[in-house]
């Protein structure tokens, strides 16, 4: 219900965003987190239809029969999303110590993050969980100095501009999806990093791959770009261990085989990327922002592309 109101009444949505951005500048971080948590609790209680959808989305990531755990994860998804959004509105002003060694654990079994910054061209792919904070973490660690991200607009120039400024403050240029393919190719040809979220297919035309045992359509963009440019795909994930502690995980880099047929390589890379992203989602289901139908076998699902365009959320895609 609450999401429908914001979607149908653009003035209300803009007012809420203005209020949130103003509060992020004037209220201390801990107080902002508390207010965001309260807003998340209120949204969970009011959004009956959305609550059922989120519960259905997360059910595949929680052991079967654990209804209490599933209810808890569903409730936490609302509060976590609200708090993460509030923190995202401050990424340009977060101190370096926010991602210091005492707060951030780095798991890099493949040595992806040993070079500072990460050498480009490279395609960094994550999921919709703390994705804005991931850019800030890479920036503060010196791993990302100049990058481009492709974003689905909110349908409001004011909100789009807010996120453009926030991402620019951590060295990430934000490009709307209508200019995405050309901008992505140009960035990789210029040796830059491309930061994408690969768990939603907004076009609705990507390959269907198994994600945690259920079919989901993933965008073909990251794999197609890797095939065209030879750039590696690097799965990355920033998870929260507590309010002030994070874990940054780097998955195995994926490379296109230069001698293999391109029409075979893109689906193969997408399937392998899906396996990496599924492990991220299973690690912390409550941190996944999944407020729209995501599984292709859901009754009444209209597909990831349609639901994504209706949601109005900003999200990087390939």
SELOBA-530928 format. One record per residue (C-alpha): residue number from 1; residue in three letters; x, y, z. Coordinates in steps of 0.02 Angstrom, whole numbers, plus 50000, padded with zeros to 5 digits. Each point is the difference from the previous one (the first is absolute). Layout:
BEGIN
<atom seq="NUM" type="ala" u="X" v="Y" w="Z"/>
...
END
This chain:
BEGIN
<atom seq="1" type="unk" u="50000" v="50000" w="50000"/>
<atom seq="2" type="unk" u="50134" v="50125" w="50048"/>
<atom seq="3" type="unk" u="50099" v="49967" w="49841"/>
<atom seq="4" type="unk" u="49843" v="50019" w="49893"/>
<atom seq="5" type="unk" u="49965" v="50170" w="50079"/>
<atom seq="6" type="unk" u="50176" v="50061" w="49962"/>
<atom seq="7" type="unk" u="49989" v="49935" w="49823"/>
<atom seq="8" type="unk" u="49831" v="50078" w="49963"/>
<atom seq="9" type="unk" u="50032" v="50167" w="50084"/>
<atom seq="10" type="unk" u="50164" v="50070" w="49931"/>
<atom seq="11" type="unk" u="49989" v="50157" w="50109"/>
<atom seq="12" type="unk" u="49990" v="49893" w="50158"/>
<atom seq="13" type="unk" u="50149" v="49897" w="49942"/>
<atom seq="14" type="unk" u="50103" v="50156" w="49962"/>
<atom seq="15" type="unk" u="49954" v="50075" w="50169"/>
<atom seq="16" type="unk" u="50057" v="49840" w="50088"/>
<atom seq="17" type="unk" u="50165" v="50001" w="49908"/>
<atom seq="18" type="unk" u="50029" v="50184" w="50038"/>
<atom seq="19" type="unk" u="49961" v="49969" w="50182"/>
<atom seq="20" type="unk" u="50120" v="49851" w="50003"/>
<atom seq="21" type="unk" u="50143" v="50092" w="49915"/>
<atom seq="22" type="unk" u="49977" v="50151" w="50113"/>
<atom seq="23" type="unk" u="49999" v="49890" w="50156"/>
<atom seq="24" type="unk" u="50159" v="49911" w="49943"/>
<atom seq="25" type="unk" u="50090" v="50168" w="49999"/>
<atom seq="26" type="unk" u="49939" v="50062" w="50168"/>
<atom seq="27" type="unk" u="49974" v="49849" w="50112"/>
<atom seq="28" type="unk" u="50143" v="49894" w="50071"/>
<atom seq="29" type="unk" u="50025" v="49830" w="49919"/>
<atom seq="30" type="unk" u="49940" v="49898" w="50149"/>
<atom seq="31" type="unk" u="49841" v="50103" w="50013"/>
<atom seq="32" type="unk" u="49973" v="49981" w="49813"/>
<atom seq="33" type="unk" u="50017" v="49812" w="50016"/>
<atom seq="34" type="unk" u="49872" v="49997" w="50141"/>
<atom seq="35" type="unk" u="49874" v="50102" w="49902"/>
<atom seq="36" type="unk" u="50028" v="49893" w="49845"/>
<atom seq="37" type="unk" u="49974" v="49842" w="50102"/>
<atom seq="38" type="unk" u="49835" v="50068" w="50065"/>
<atom seq="39" type="unk" u="49948" v="50043" w="49822"/>
<atom seq="40" type="unk" u="50043" v="49823" w="49946"/>
<atom seq="41" type="unk" u="49895" v="49926" w="50140"/>
<atom seq="42" type="unk" u="49853" v="50112" w="49952"/>
<atom seq="43" type="unk" u="50017" v="49951" w="49815"/>
<atom seq="44" type="unk" u="50003" v="49816" w="50047"/>
<atom seq="45" type="unk" u="49839" v="50016" w="50099"/>
<atom seq="46" type="unk" u="49908" v="50106" w="49872"/>
<atom seq="47" type="unk" u="50056" v="49914" w="49840"/>
<atom seq="48" type="unk" u="49894" v="49842" w="50011"/>
<atom seq="49" type="unk" u="50007" v="49955" w="49815"/>
<atom seq="50" type="unk" u="50185" v="50040" w="49984"/>
<atom seq="51" type="unk" u="50037" v="49902" w="50159"/>
<atom seq="52" type="unk" u="49927" v="49843" w="49921"/>
<atom seq="53" type="unk" u="50104" v="50028" w="49844"/>
<atom seq="54" type="unk" u="50161" v="50023" w="50097"/>
<atom seq="55" type="unk" u="49963" v="49846" w="50105"/>
<atom seq="56" type="unk" u="49972" v="49900" w="49841"/>
<atom seq="57" type="unk" u="50162" v="50065" w="49925"/>
<atom seq="58" type="unk" u="50103" v="49957" w="50152"/>
<atom seq="59" type="unk" u="49921" v="49831" w="50034"/>
<atom seq="60" type="unk" u="50124" v="49914" w="49883"/>
<atom seq="61" type="unk" u="50147" v="50070" w="50099"/>
<atom seq="62" type="unk" u="49941" v="49935" w="50170"/>
<atom seq="63" type="unk" u="49992" v="49815" w="50048"/>
<atom seq="64" type="unk" u="49828" v="49927" w="49968"/>
<atom seq="65" type="unk" u="49885" v="49984" w="50149"/>
<atom seq="66" type="unk" u="50082" v="50143" w="50094"/>
<atom seq="67" type="unk" u="49850" v="50117" w="49995"/>
<atom seq="68" type="unk" u="50056" v="50103" w="50149"/>
<atom seq="69" type="unk" u="50170" v="50026" w="49923"/>
<atom seq="70" type="unk" u="49920" v="50050" w="49835"/>
<atom seq="71" type="unk" u="49887" v="50126" w="50088"/>
<atom seq="72" type="unk" u="50152" v="50071" w="50089"/>
<atom seq="73" type="unk" u="50101" v="50014" w="49839"/>
<atom seq="74" type="unk" u="49854" v="50084" w="49912"/>
<atom seq="75" type="unk" u="49982" v="50129" w="50138"/>
<atom seq="76" type="unk" u="50186" v="50032" w="50003"/>
<atom seq="77" type="unk" u="50003" v="50026" w="49812"/>
<atom seq="78" type="unk" u="49889" v="50153" w="50023"/>
<atom seq="79" type="unk" u="50101" v="50074" w="50143"/>
<atom seq="80" type="unk" u="50166" v="49959" w="49919"/>
<atom seq="81" type="unk" u="49949" v="50081" w="49836"/>
<atom seq="82" type="unk" u="49944" v="50157" w="50091"/>
<atom seq="83" type="unk" u="50162" v="50014" w="50099"/>
<atom seq="84" type="unk" u="50109" v="49961" w="49849"/>
<atom seq="85" type="unk" u="49909" v="50134" w="49899"/>
<atom seq="86" type="unk" u="50027" v="50126" w="50140"/>
<atom seq="87" type="unk" u="50185" v="49957" w="50005"/>
<atom seq="88" type="unk" u="50010" v="50013" w="49811"/>
<atom seq="89" type="unk" u="49942" v="50180" w="50008"/>
<atom seq="90" type="unk" u="50159" v="50038" w="50099"/>
<atom seq="91" type="unk" u="50129" v="49904" w="49898"/>
<atom seq="92" type="unk" u="50085" v="50161" w="49944"/>
<atom seq="93" type="unk" u="50028" v="50051" w="50181"/>
<atom seq="94" type="unk" u="50041" v="49834" w="50081"/>
<atom seq="95" type="unk" u="50171" v="50009" w="50083"/>
<atom seq="96" type="unk" u="50138" v="49883" w="49940"/>
<atom seq="97" type="unk" u="49997" v="49911" w="50169"/>
<atom seq="98" type="unk" u="49822" v="49943" w="49960"/>
<atom seq="99" type="unk" u="50082" v="49865" w="49892"/>
<atom seq="100" type="unk" u="50159" v="49985" w="50102"/>
<atom seq="101" type="unk" u="50088" v="49836" w="50036"/>
<atom seq="102" type="unk" u="49916" v="49982" w="50169"/>
<atom seq="103" type="unk" u="49828" v="50011" w="49920"/>
<atom seq="104" type="unk" u="50023" v="49918" w="49830"/>
<atom seq="105" type="unk" u="50052" v="49820" w="49973"/>
<atom seq="106" type="unk" u="50062" v="49961" w="49823"/>
<atom seq="107" type="unk" u="49984" v="49824" w="49931"/>
<atom seq="108" type="unk" u="50099" v="49988" w="49839"/>
<atom seq="109" type="unk" u="50047" v="49817" w="49967"/>
<atom seq="110" type="unk" u="50042" v="50034" w="49817"/>
<atom seq="111" type="unk" u="50109" v="50153" w="50028"/>
<atom seq="112" type="unk" u="49883" v="50114" w="49905"/>
<atom seq="113" type="unk" u="50022" v="50147" w="50119"/>
<atom seq="114" type="unk" u="50188" v="49991" w="50021"/>
<atom seq="115" type="unk" u="50035" v="50139" w="49874"/>
<atom seq="116" type="unk" u="49949" v="50176" w="50048"/>
<atom seq="117" type="unk" u="49901" v="50060" w="49907"/>
<atom seq="118" type="unk" u="49922" v="49851" w="49914"/>
<atom seq="119" type="unk" u="50074" v="50003" w="49825"/>
<atom seq="120" type="unk" u="49878" v="50035" w="49860"/>
<atom seq="121" type="unk" u="49915" v="49962" w="49892"/>
<atom seq="122" type="unk" u="49896" v="49889" w="50114"/>
<atom seq="123" type="unk" u="49816" v="49968" w="50029"/>
<atom seq="124" type="unk" u="49958" v="50000" w="50186"/>
<atom seq="125" type="unk" u="49833" v="49915" w="50030"/>
<atom seq="126" type="unk" u="49903" v="49996" w="50162"/>
<atom seq="127" type="unk" u="49822" v="49973" w="50061"/>
<atom seq="128" type="unk" u="49871" v="50123" w="50067"/>
<atom seq="129" type="unk" u="50065" v="49994" w="50177"/>
<atom seq="130" type="unk" u="50099" v="50149" w="50067"/>
<atom seq="131" type="unk" u="50048" v="50040" w="49820"/>
<atom seq="132" type="unk" u="50022" v="50187" w="50029"/>
<atom seq="133" type="unk" u="50106" v="49965" w="50154"/>
<atom seq="134" type="unk" u="50105" v="49880" w="49897"/>
<atom seq="135" type="unk" u="50052" v="50144" w="49886"/>
<atom seq="136" type="unk" u="50047" v="50103" w="50153"/>
<atom seq="137" type="unk" u="50100" v="49856" w="50074"/>
<atom seq="138" type="unk" u="50097" v="49972" w="49839"/>
<atom seq="139" type="unk" u="50035" v="50187" w="49990"/>
<atom seq="140" type="unk" u="50061" v="50017" w="50180"/>
<atom seq="141" type="unk" u="50110" v="49845" w="49983"/>
<atom seq="142" type="unk" u="50081" v="50076" w="49846"/>
<atom seq="143" type="unk" u="49937" v="49856" w="49893"/>
<atom seq="144" type="unk" u="49891" v="50108" w="49887"/>
<atom seq="145" type="unk" u="50054" v="50172" w="49943"/>
<atom seq="146" type="unk" u="49899" v="50019" w="49843"/>
<atom seq="147" type="unk" u="49850" v="49894" w="49952"/>
<atom seq="148" type="unk" u="49837" v="50006" w="49904"/>
<atom seq="149" type="unk" u="49835" v="49926" w="50057"/>
<atom seq="150" type="unk" u="49841" v="49976" w="49897"/>
<atom seq="151" type="unk" u="49841" v="50049" w="50093"/>
<atom seq="152" type="unk" u="49814" v="49976" w="49975"/>
<atom seq="153" type="unk" u="49921" v="50170" w="50031"/>
<atom seq="154" type="unk" u="49871" v="50036" w="50135"/>
<atom seq="155" type="unk" u="49887" v="50094" w="49879"/>
<atom seq="156" type="unk" u="50040" v="50162" w="50091"/>
<atom seq="157" type="unk" u="50148" v="50110" w="49946"/>
<atom seq="158" type="unk" u="50021" v="50064" w="50178"/>
<atom seq="159" type="unk" u="50026" v="49826" w="50073"/>
<atom seq="160" type="unk" u="50112" v="49948" w="49855"/>
<atom seq="161" type="unk" u="50107" v="50154" w="50030"/>
<atom seq="162" type="unk" u="50014" v="49959" w="50185"/>
<atom seq="163" type="unk" u="50077" v="49831" w="49961"/>
<atom seq="164" type="unk" u="50108" v="50069" w="49860"/>
<atom seq="165" type="unk" u="50080" v="50120" w="50125"/>
<atom seq="166" type="unk" u="50020" v="49866" w="50133"/>
<atom seq="167" type="unk" u="50085" v="49878" w="49882"/>
<atom seq="168" type="unk" u="50110" v="50136" w="49928"/>
<atom seq="169" type="unk" u="50062" v="50037" w="50176"/>
<atom seq="170" type="unk" u="50080" v="49827" w="50006"/>
<atom seq="171" type="unk" u="50071" v="50005" w="49824"/>
<atom seq="172" type="unk" u="49857" v="49913" w="49911"/>
<atom seq="173" type="unk" u="49916" v="50078" w="49849"/>
<atom seq="174" type="unk" u="49815" v="49956" w="49988"/>
<atom seq="175" type="unk" u="49924" v="49975" w="49827"/>
<atom seq="176" type="unk" u="49815" v="49967" w="49972"/>
<atom seq="177" type="unk" u="49955" v="49837" w="49918"/>
<atom seq="178" type="unk" u="49946" v="50073" w="49832"/>
<atom seq="179" type="unk" u="50182" v="50050" w="49969"/>
<atom seq="180" type="unk" u="50067" v="49848" w="50092"/>
<atom seq="181" type="unk" u="50066" v="49884" w="49862"/>
<atom seq="182" type="unk" u="50103" v="50134" w="49913"/>
<atom seq="183" type="unk" u="50062" v="50075" w="50163"/>
<atom seq="184" type="unk" u="50051" v="49827" w="50065"/>
<atom seq="185" type="unk" u="50099" v="49959" w="49843"/>
<atom seq="186" type="unk" u="50084" v="50170" w="50002"/>
<atom seq="187" type="unk" u="50049" v="49980" w="50183"/>
<atom seq="188" type="unk" u="50078" v="49830" w="49972"/>
<atom seq="189" type="unk" u="50091" v="50056" w="49843"/>
<atom seq="190" type="unk" u="50070" v="50145" w="50103"/>
<atom seq="191" type="unk" u="50067" v="49877" w="50129"/>
<atom seq="192" type="unk" u="49875" v="50047" w="50136"/>
<atom seq="193" type="unk" u="49904" v="49894" w="50124"/>
<atom seq="194" type="unk" u="49817" v="49963" w="49969"/>
<atom seq="195" type="unk" u="49895" v="49974" w="50157"/>
<atom seq="196" type="unk" u="49837" v="49906" w="49970"/>
<atom seq="197" type="unk" u="49866" v="49907" w="50097"/>
<atom seq="198" type="unk" u="49965" v="49838" w="49911"/>
<atom seq="199" type="unk" u="49853" v="49923" w="50091"/>
<atom seq="200" type="unk" u="49858" v="50084" w="49903"/>
<atom seq="201" type="unk" u="49959" v="49989" w="49816"/>
<atom seq="202" type="unk" u="49904" v="50160" w="49964"/>
<atom seq="203" type="unk" u="49991" v="49965" w="49814"/>
<atom seq="204" type="unk" u="49919" v="49831" w="50031"/>
<atom seq="205" type="unk" u="50102" v="49919" w="49860"/>
<atom seq="206" type="unk" u="50147" v="49926" w="50096"/>
<atom seq="207" type="unk" u="50033" v="49814" w="50017"/>
<atom seq="208" type="unk" u="49911" v="49901" w="50134"/>
<atom seq="209" type="unk" u="50123" v="49925" w="50124"/>
<atom seq="210" type="unk" u="49978" v="49903" w="50163"/>
<atom seq="211" type="unk" u="50021" v="50112" w="50151"/>
<atom seq="212" type="unk" u="49999" v="49907" w="50165"/>
<atom seq="213" type="unk" u="49901" v="49862" w="49917"/>
<atom seq="214" type="unk" u="49868" v="50106" w="49913"/>
<atom seq="215" type="unk" u="49997" v="50080" w="49828"/>
<atom seq="216" type="unk" u="50039" v="50184" w="49984"/>
<atom seq="217" type="unk" u="50038" v="50108" w="49849"/>
<atom seq="218" type="unk" u="50164" v="50093" w="50014"/>
<atom seq="219" type="unk" u="50058" v="50143" w="49888"/>
<atom seq="220" type="unk" u="50111" v="49945" w="49858"/>
<atom seq="221" type="unk" u="50092" v="50167" w="50004"/>
<atom seq="222" type="unk" u="50150" v="49957" w="50111"/>
<atom seq="223" type="unk" u="50038" v="49841" w="49903"/>
<atom seq="224" type="unk" u="49974" v="50084" w="49830"/>
<atom seq="225" type="unk" u="50119" v="50140" w="50049"/>
<atom seq="226" type="unk" u="50130" v="49873" w="50059"/>
<atom seq="227" type="unk" u="49988" v="49908" w="49833"/>
<atom seq="228" type="unk" u="50013" v="50160" w="49899"/>
<atom seq="229" type="unk" u="50143" v="50081" w="50096"/>
<atom seq="230" type="unk" u="50093" v="49858" w="50084"/>
<atom seq="231" type="unk" u="49978" v="50085" w="50169"/>
<atom seq="232" type="unk" u="49981" v="49883" w="50150"/>
<atom seq="233" type="unk" u="49840" v="49990" w="50101"/>
<atom seq="234" type="unk" u="50039" v="50016" w="50186"/>
<atom seq="235" type="unk" u="49858" v="49953" w="50120"/>
<atom seq="236" type="unk" u="50004" v="50110" w="50155"/>
<atom seq="237" type="unk" u="49891" v="50009" w="50154"/>
<atom seq="238" type="unk" u="49996" v="50116" w="50151"/>
<atom seq="239" type="unk" u="49905" v="49922" w="50145"/>
<atom seq="240" type="unk" u="49962" v="50070" w="50171"/>
<atom seq="241" type="unk" u="50050" v="49901" w="50154"/>
<atom seq="242" type="unk" u="49930" v="50132" w="50118"/>
<atom seq="243" type="unk" u="49955" v="50184" w="49997"/>
<atom seq="244" type="unk" u="50184" v="50049" w="49991"/>
<atom seq="245" type="unk" u="50087" v="49847" w="49927"/>
<atom seq="246" type="unk" u="50009" v="49942" w="49820"/>
<atom seq="247" type="unk" u="50069" v="49857" w="49897"/>
<atom seq="248" type="unk" u="50062" v="50028" w="49822"/>
<atom seq="249" type="unk" u="50005" v="49840" w="49897"/>
<atom seq="250" type="unk" u="50082" v="49981" w="49830"/>
<atom seq="251" type="unk" u="49949" v="49850" w="49896"/>
<atom seq="252" type="unk" u="50096" v="49908" w="49865"/>
<atom seq="253" type="unk" u="50028" v="50109" w="49846"/>
<atom seq="254" type="unk" u="49909" v="49938" w="49845"/>
<atom seq="255" type="unk" u="50081" v="50013" w="49829"/>
<atom seq="256" type="unk" u="49930" v="49975" w="49826"/>
<atom seq="257" type="unk" u="50093" v="49870" w="49897"/>
<atom seq="258" type="unk" u="50062" v="50097" w="49847"/>
<atom seq="259" type="unk" u="49990" v="49849" w="49884"/>
<atom seq="260" type="unk" u="49826" v="49943" w="50052"/>
<atom seq="261" type="unk" u="49843" v="50050" w="49903"/>
<atom seq="262" type="unk" u="49931" v="50162" w="50070"/>
<atom seq="263" type="unk" u="49821" v="49938" w="49999"/>
<atom seq="264" type="unk" u="50054" v="49860" w="50119"/>
<atom seq="265" type="unk" u="50115" v="50102" w="50111"/>
<atom seq="266" type="unk" u="49873" v="50130" w="50058"/>
<atom seq="267" type="unk" u="49876" v="49871" w="50069"/>
<atom seq="268" type="unk" u="50142" v="49901" w="50081"/>
<atom seq="269" type="unk" u="50070" v="50153" w="50087"/>
<atom seq="270" type="unk" u="49826" v="50053" w="50057"/>
<atom seq="271" type="unk" u="49969" v="49828" w="50075"/>
<atom seq="272" type="unk" u="50167" v="50004" w="50093"/>
<atom seq="273" type="unk" u="49966" v="50177" w="50059"/>
<atom seq="274" type="unk" u="49830" v="49943" w="50062"/>
<atom seq="275" type="unk" u="50083" v="49868" w="50109"/>
<atom seq="276" type="unk" u="50112" v="50131" w="50079"/>
<atom seq="277" type="unk" u="49856" v="50121" w="50029"/>
<atom seq="278" type="unk" u="49894" v="49861" w="50076"/>
<atom seq="279" type="unk" u="50135" v="49967" w="50129"/>
<atom seq="280" type="unk" u="49996" v="50185" w="50046"/>
<atom seq="281" type="unk" u="49811" v="49997" w="50023"/>
<atom seq="282" type="unk" u="50005" v="49842" w="50105"/>
<atom seq="283" type="unk" u="50131" v="50077" w="50114"/>
<atom seq="284" type="unk" u="49881" v="50136" w="50062"/>
<atom seq="285" type="unk" u="49823" v="49986" w="49930"/>
<atom seq="286" type="unk" u="49932" v="50145" w="50105"/>
<atom seq="287" type="unk" u="50122" v="50121" w="49916"/>
<atom seq="288" type="unk" u="49932" v="49966" w="49826"/>
<atom seq="289" type="unk" u="49882" v="50137" w="49937"/>
<atom seq="290" type="unk" u="49868" v="49891" w="49916"/>
<atom seq="291" type="unk" u="49837" v="50097" w="50001"/>
<atom seq="292" type="unk" u="49939" v="49942" w="49829"/>
<atom seq="293" type="unk" u="49970" v="49826" w="49924"/>
<atom seq="294" type="unk" u="50170" v="49924" w="49965"/>
<atom seq="295" type="unk" u="49973" v="49815" w="49963"/>
<atom seq="296" type="unk" u="49937" v="49949" w="49829"/>
<atom seq="297" type="unk" u="49894" v="49859" w="50070"/>
<atom seq="298" type="unk" u="49900" v="50113" w="50118"/>
<atom seq="299" type="unk" u="49812" v="49994" w="49966"/>
<atom seq="300" type="unk" u="49945" v="50160" w="49917"/>
<atom seq="301" type="unk" u="50177" v="50061" w="49972"/>
<atom seq="302" type="unk" u="50013" v="50119" w="49852"/>
<atom seq="303" type="unk" u="50188" v="49976" w="49985"/>
<atom seq="304" type="unk" u="50146" v="50094" w="50070"/>
<atom seq="305" type="unk" u="49999" v="50131" w="49865"/>
<atom seq="306" type="unk" u="49822" v="50060" w="50026"/>
<atom seq="307" type="unk" u="50008" v="49997" w="50188"/>
<atom seq="308" type="unk" u="50164" v="50092" w="50000"/>
<atom seq="309" type="unk" u="49933" v="50142" w="49893"/>
<atom seq="310" type="unk" u="49848" v="50016" w="50110"/>
<atom seq="311" type="unk" u="50100" v="50007" w="50161"/>
<atom seq="312" type="unk" u="50083" v="50167" w="49965"/>
<atom seq="313" type="unk" u="50156" v="49949" w="50098"/>
<atom seq="314" type="unk" u="50172" v="50048" w="49939"/>
<atom seq="315" type="unk" u="50102" v="49846" w="49962"/>
<atom seq="316" type="unk" u="50154" v="49968" w="49896"/>
<atom seq="317" type="unk" u="49980" v="49877" w="49859"/>
<atom seq="318" type="unk" u="50097" v="49937" w="49854"/>
END
